Amino acid sequence: MIAEQGFTTNLPLADLNRPDNLIALKWAGEDLTPEHGWPARLLVPHLYFWKSAKWVRGFELLDEDLPGFWEQNGYHMHGDPWTEERYGGRGLTQHEINKFRNASKKHGVGS
């Protein structure tokens, strides 16, 4: 997902394409406020909402799994709560982050 201010998250298509997921545009009949994720908020309950995203601006389908913002900072690449996948270990070094950013630009993420 591509969100405001350069935030991204990775999510395999199998986890995105589930009937219990929601893309919220409104709450109680009103457009979401920026505080609550306007213009769109993705809700992914089966992953404890860890892979949910506020301020969604778009989706980018890629051939490879690239880490999003939080994954670059130590969160697990998948995030299955039933197998304790909250943290993926250490955060990435600035060199590794730059490598992924360059790969994302090559694939068109964020554009």
PyMOL commands that place a pseudoatom at each C-alpha (Angstrom):
pseudoatom trace, name=CA, resn=MET, resi=1, chain=A, elem=C, hetatm=0, pos=[0.000, 0.000, 0.000]
pseudoatom trace, name=CA, resn=ILE, resi=2, chain=A, elem=C, hetatm=0, pos=[1.093, 3.513, -0.712]
pseudoatom trace, name=CA, resn=ALA, resi=3, chain=A, elem=C, hetatm=0, pos=[0.087, 6.083, 1.869]
pseudoatom trace, name=CA, resn=GLU, resi=4, chain=A, elem=C, hetatm=0, pos=[0.692, 9.722, 2.738]
pseudoatom trace, name=CA, resn=GLN, resi=5, chain=A, elem=C, hetatm=0, pos=[4.162, 11.043, 3.554]
pseudoatom trace, name=CA, resn=GLY, resi=6, chain=A, elem=C, hetatm=0, pos=[5.952, 8.072, 2.006]
pseudoatom trace, name=CA, resn=PHE, resi=7, chain=A, elem=C, hetatm=0, pos=[4.489, 5.432, 4.297]
pseudoatom trace, name=CA, resn=THR, resi=8, chain=A, elem=C, hetatm=0, pos=[4.113, 2.014, 2.722]
pseudoatom trace, name=CA, resn=THR, resi=9, chain=A, elem=C, hetatm=0, pos=[3.367, -1.504, 3.873]
pseudoatom trace, name=CA, resn=ASN, resi=10, chain=A, elem=C, hetatm=0, pos=[3.823, -4.822, 2.160]
pseudoatom trace, name=CA, resn=LEU, resi=11, chain=A, elem=C, hetatm=0, pos=[0.990, -7.329, 2.036]
pseudoatom trace, name=CA, resn=PRO, resi=12, chain=A, elem=C, hetatm=0, pos=[0.792, -10.525, -0.032]
pseudoatom trace, name=CA, resn=LEU, resi=13, chain=A, elem=C, hetatm=0, pos=[-2.193, -10.642, -2.366]
pseudoatom trace, name=CA, resn=ALA, resi=14, chain=A, elem=C, hetatm=0, pos=[-3.545, -13.719, -0.527]
pseudoatom trace, name=CA, resn=ASP, resi=15, chain=A, elem=C, hetatm=0, pos=[-3.737, -11.650, 2.686]
pseudoatom trace, name=CA, resn=LEU, resi=16, chain=A, elem=C, hetatm=0, pos=[-5.269, -8.669, 0.902]
pseudoatom trace, name=CA, resn=ASN, resi=17, chain=A, elem=C, hetatm=0, pos=[-7.930, -10.657, -0.950]
pseudoatom trace, name=CA, resn=ARG, resi=18, chain=A, elem=C, hetatm=0, pos=[-9.995, -11.771, 2.061]
pseudoatom trace, name=CA, resn=PRO, resi=19, chain=A, elem=C, hetatm=0, pos=[-13.681, -11.085, 2.714]
pseudoatom trace, name=CA, resn=ASP, resi=20, chain=A, elem=C, hetatm=0, pos=[-13.120, -9.747, 6.249]
pseudoatom trace, name=CA, resn=ASN, resi=21, chain=A, elem=C, hetatm=0, pos=[-10.770, -6.954, 5.089]
pseudoatom trace, name=CA, resn=LEU, resi=22, chain=A, elem=C, hetatm=0, pos=[-12.180, -3.465, 4.607]
pseudoatom trace, name=CA, resn=ILE, resi=23, chain=A, elem=C, hetatm=0, pos=[-11.202, -0.342, 2.770]
pseudoatom trace, name=CA, resn=ALA, resi=24, chain=A, elem=C, hetatm=0, pos=[-12.960, 2.344, 4.758]
pseudoatom trace, name=CA, resn=LEU, resi=25, chain=A, elem=C, hetatm=0, pos=[-13.821, 5.680, 3.155]
pseudoatom trace, name=CA, resn=LYS, resi=26, chain=A, elem=C, hetatm=0, pos=[-16.495, 6.746, 5.629]
pseudoatom trace, name=CA, resn=TRP, resi=27, chain=A, elem=C, hetatm=0, pos=[-17.449, 6.290, 9.270]
pseudoatom trace, name=CA, resn=ALA, resi=28, chain=A, elem=C, hetatm=0, pos=[-21.034, 6.769, 10.437]
pseudoatom trace, name=CA, resn=GLY, resi=29, chain=A, elem=C, hetatm=0, pos=[-21.953, 8.146, 7.004]
pseudoatom trace, name=CA, resn=GLU, resi=30, chain=A, elem=C, hetatm=0, pos=[-19.258, 10.852, 7.027]
pseudoatom trace, name=CA, resn=ASP, resi=31, chain=A, elem=C, hetatm=0, pos=[-15.957, 10.929, 5.170]
pseudoatom trace, name=CA, resn=LEU, resi=32, chain=A, elem=C, hetatm=0, pos=[-13.049, 9.805, 7.317]
pseudoatom trace, name=CA, resn=THR, resi=33, chain=A, elem=C, hetatm=0, pos=[-11.169, 12.637, 8.973]
pseudoatom trace, name=CA, resn=PRO, resi=34, chain=A, elem=C, hetatm=0, pos=[-7.398, 12.885, 8.463]
pseudoatom trace, name=CA, resn=GLU, resi=35, chain=A, elem=C, hetatm=0, pos=[-6.930, 11.772, 12.077]
pseudoatom trace, name=CA, resn=HIS, resi=36, chain=A, elem=C, hetatm=0, pos=[-8.724, 8.518, 11.278]
pseudoatom trace, name=CA, resn=GLY, resi=37, chain=A, elem=C, hetatm=0, pos=[-7.080, 7.807, 7.947]
pseudoatom trace, name=CA, resn=TRP, resi=38, chain=A, elem=C, hetatm=0, pos=[-8.654, 9.971, 5.215]
pseudoatom trace, name=CA, resn=PRO, resi=39, chain=A, elem=C, hetatm=0, pos=[-8.829, 9.457, 2.260]
pseudoatom trace, name=CA, resn=ALA, resi=40, chain=A, elem=C, hetatm=0, pos=[-8.944, 5.683, 2.820]
pseudoatom trace, name=CA, resn=ARG, resi=41, chain=A, elem=C, hetatm=0, pos=[-8.021, 3.278, 5.553]
pseudoatom trace, name=CA, resn=LEU, resi=42, chain=A, elem=C, hetatm=0, pos=[-7.241, -0.386, 4.962]
pseudoatom trace, name=CA, resn=LEU, resi=43, chain=A, elem=C, hetatm=0, pos=[-8.253, -2.753, 7.759]
pseudoatom trace, name=CA, resn=VAL, resi=44, chain=A, elem=C, hetatm=0, pos=[-6.708, -6.247, 7.840]
pseudoatom trace, name=CA, resn=PRO, resi=45, chain=A, elem=C, hetatm=0, pos=[-8.124, -7.913, 10.972]
pseudoatom trace, name=CA, resn=HIS, resi=46, chain=A, elem=C, hetatm=0, pos=[-6.602, -11.404, 10.539]
pseudoatom trace, name=CA, resn=LEU, resi=47, chain=A, elem=C, hetatm=0, pos=[-3.141, -9.898, 10.954]
pseudoatom trace, name=CA, resn=TYR, resi=48, chain=A, elem=C, hetatm=0, pos=[-4.119, -8.105, 14.209]
pseudoatom trace, name=CA, resn=PHE, resi=49, chain=A, elem=C, hetatm=0, pos=[-4.424, -4.954, 12.119]
pseudoatom trace, name=CA, resn=TRP, resi=50, chain=A, elem=C, hetatm=0, pos=[-0.584, -4.793, 12.061]
pseudoatom trace, name=CA, resn=LYS, resi=51, chain=A, elem=C, hetatm=0, pos=[-0.663, -4.599, 8.267]
pseudoatom trace, name=CA, resn=SER, resi=52, chain=A, elem=C, hetatm=0, pos=[-3.531, -2.134, 8.184]
pseudoatom trace, name=CA, resn=ALA, resi=53, chain=A, elem=C, hetatm=0, pos=[-2.748, 1.304, 6.814]
pseudoatom trace, name=CA, resn=LYS, resi=54, chain=A, elem=C, hetatm=0, pos=[-4.077, 4.833, 7.240]
pseudoatom trace, name=CA, resn=TRP, resi=55, chain=A, elem=C, hetatm=0, pos=[-4.035, 7.546, 4.569]
pseudoatom trace, name=CA, resn=VAL, resi=56, chain=A, elem=C, hetatm=0, pos=[-3.997, 5.029, 1.704]
pseudoatom trace, name=CA, resn=ARG, resi=57, chain=A, elem=C, hetatm=0, pos=[-3.459, 6.642, -1.685]
pseudoatom trace, name=CA, resn=GLY, resi=58, chain=A, elem=C, hetatm=0, pos=[-3.004, 3.545, -3.803]
pseudoatom trace, name=CA, resn=PHE, resi=59, chain=A, elem=C, hetatm=0, pos=[-1.932, -0.023, -4.253]
pseudoatom trace, name=CA, resn=GLU, resi=60, chain=A, elem=C, hetatm=0, pos=[1.098, -1.222, -6.165]
pseudoatom trace, name=CA, resn=LEU, resi=61, chain=A, elem=C, hetatm=0, pos=[1.362, -4.851, -7.273]
pseudoatom trace, name=CA, resn=LEU, resi=62, chain=A, elem=C, hetatm=0, pos=[4.962, -6.054, -7.412]
pseudoatom trace, name=CA, resn=ASP, resi=63, chain=A, elem=C, hetatm=0, pos=[6.727, -9.224, -8.504]
pseudoatom trace, name=CA, resn=GLU, resi=64, chain=A, elem=C, hetatm=0, pos=[8.753, -9.327, -5.282]
pseudoatom trace, name=CA, resn=ASP, resi=65, chain=A, elem=C, hetatm=0, pos=[8.067, -8.641, -1.620]
pseudoatom trace, name=CA, resn=LEU, resi=66, chain=A, elem=C, hetatm=0, pos=[9.660, -5.310, -0.704]
pseudoatom trace, name=CA, resn=PRO, resi=67, chain=A, elem=C, hetatm=0, pos=[9.570, -4.131, 2.917]
pseudoatom trace, name=CA, resn=GLY, resi=68, chain=A, elem=C, hetatm=0, pos=[7.397, -1.135, 3.697]
pseudoatom trace, name=CA, resn=PHE, resi=69, chain=A, elem=C, hetatm=0, pos=[8.187, 1.616, 6.193]
pseudoatom trace, name=CA, resn=TRP, resi=70, chain=A, elem=C, hetatm=0, pos=[7.559, -0.395, 9.373]
pseudoatom trace, name=CA, resn=GLU, resi=71, chain=A, elem=C, hetatm=0, pos=[9.139, -3.550, 7.969]
pseudoatom trace, name=CA, resn=GLN, resi=72, chain=A, elem=C, hetatm=0, pos=[12.304, -1.561, 7.288]
pseudoatom trace, name=CA, resn=ASN, resi=73, chain=A, elem=C, hetatm=0, pos=[12.264, -0.585, 10.955]
pseudoatom trace, name=CA, resn=GLY, resi=74, chain=A, elem=C, hetatm=0, pos=[12.049, -4.090, 12.429]
pseudoatom trace, name=CA, resn=TYR, resi=75, chain=A, elem=C, hetatm=0, pos=[8.458, -5.249, 11.982]
pseudoatom trace, name=CA, resn=HIS, resi=76, chain=A, elem=C, hetatm=0, pos=[7.958, -8.694, 10.485]
pseudoatom trace, name=CA, resn=MET, resi=77, chain=A, elem=C, hetatm=0, pos=[7.474, -8.963, 6.715]
pseudoatom trace, name=CA, resn=HIS, resi=78, chain=A, elem=C, hetatm=0, pos=[4.213, -10.924, 7.189]
pseudoatom trace, name=CA, resn=GLY, resi=79, chain=A, elem=C, hetatm=0, pos=[2.896, -10.268, 10.714]
pseudoatom trace, name=CA, resn=ASP, resi=80, chain=A, elem=C, hetatm=0, pos=[0.840, -13.377, 11.551]
pseudoatom trace, name=CA, resn=PRO, resi=81, chain=A, elem=C, hetatm=0, pos=[-0.176, -12.924, 15.214]
pseudoatom trace, name=CA, resn=TRP, resi=82, chain=A, elem=C, hetatm=0, pos=[-0.870, -16.645, 15.675]
pseudoatom trace, name=CA, resn=THR, resi=83, chain=A, elem=C, hetatm=0, pos=[2.778, -17.479, 14.997]
pseudoatom trace, name=CA, resn=GLU, resi=84, chain=A, elem=C, hetatm=0, pos=[4.169, -14.493, 16.936]
pseudoatom trace, name=CA, resn=GLU, resi=85, chain=A, elem=C, hetatm=0, pos=[5.364, -12.657, 13.797]
pseudoatom trace, name=CA, resn=ARG, resi=86, chain=A, elem=C, hetatm=0, pos=[5.161, -9.136, 15.160]
pseudoatom trace, name=CA, resn=TYR, resi=87, chain=A, elem=C, hetatm=0, pos=[8.851, -8.320, 14.930]
pseudoatom trace, name=CA, resn=GLY, resi=88, chain=A, elem=C, hetatm=0, pos=[11.188, -9.494, 12.218]
pseudoatom trace, name=CA, resn=GLY, resi=89, chain=A, elem=C, hetatm=0, pos=[14.372, -8.896, 14.142]
pseudoatom trace, name=CA, resn=ARG, resi=90, chain=A, elem=C, hetatm=0, pos=[16.660, -5.940, 13.765]
pseudoatom trace, name=CA, resn=GLY, resi=91, chain=A, elem=C, hetatm=0, pos=[15.720, -2.848, 11.832]
pseudoatom trace, name=CA, resn=LEU, resi=92, chain=A, elem=C, hetatm=0, pos=[17.487, -2.293, 8.548]
pseudoatom trace, name=CA, resn=THR, resi=93, chain=A, elem=C, hetatm=0, pos=[20.609, -0.218, 8.179]
pseudoatom trace, name=CA, resn=GLN, resi=94, chain=A, elem=C, hetatm=0, pos=[20.409, 3.024, 6.226]
pseudoatom trace, name=CA, resn=HIS, resi=95, chain=A, elem=C, hetatm=0, pos=[22.297, 1.291, 3.401]
pseudoatom trace, name=CA, resn=GLU, resi=96, chain=A, elem=C, hetatm=0, pos=[19.668, -1.487, 3.256]
pseudoatom trace, name=CA, resn=ILE, resi=97, chain=A, elem=C, hetatm=0, pos=[16.818, 1.030, 3.388]
pseudoatom trace, name=CA, resn=ASN, resi=98, chain=A, elem=C, hetatm=0, pos=[18.350, 2.980, 0.497]
pseudoatom trace, name=CA, resn=LYS, resi=99, chain=A, elem=C, hetatm=0, pos=[18.674, -0.252, -1.489]
pseudoatom trace, name=CA, resn=PHE, resi=100, chain=A, elem=C, hetatm=0, pos=[14.960, -1.013, -1.014]
pseudoatom trace, name=CA, resn=ARG, resi=101, chain=A, elem=C, hetatm=0, pos=[13.962, 2.585, -1.797]
pseudoatom trace, name=CA, resn=ASN, resi=102, chain=A, elem=C, hetatm=0, pos=[15.914, 2.390, -5.044]
pseudoatom trace, name=CA, resn=ALA, resi=103, chain=A, elem=C, hetatm=0, pos=[14.244, -0.932, -5.870]
pseudoatom trace, name=CA, resn=SER, resi=104, chain=A, elem=C, hetatm=0, pos=[10.837, 0.609, -5.080]
pseudoatom trace, name=CA, resn=LYS, resi=105, chain=A, elem=C, hetatm=0, pos=[11.523, 3.540, -7.411]
pseudoatom trace, name=CA, resn=LYS, resi=106, chain=A, elem=C, hetatm=0, pos=[12.600, 1.091, -10.102]
pseudoatom trace, name=CA, resn=HIS, resi=107, chain=A, elem=C, hetatm=0, pos=[9.252, -0.710, -9.709]
pseudoatom trace, name=CA, resn=GLY, resi=108, chain=A, elem=C, hetatm=0, pos=[7.267, 2.523, -9.614]
pseudoatom trace, name=CA, resn=VAL, resi=109, chain=A, elem=C, hetatm=0, pos=[6.204, 2.391, -5.942]
pseudoatom trace, name=CA, resn=GLY, resi=110, chain=A, elem=C, hetatm=0, pos=[5.004, 5.747, -4.709]
pseudoatom trace, name=CA, resn=SER, resi=111, chain=A, elem=C, hetatm=0, pos=[4.674, 7.355, -8.090]
for i in range(1, 111): cmd.bond("trace and resi %d" % i, "trace and resi %d" % (i + 1))
show_as sticks, trace
zoom trace
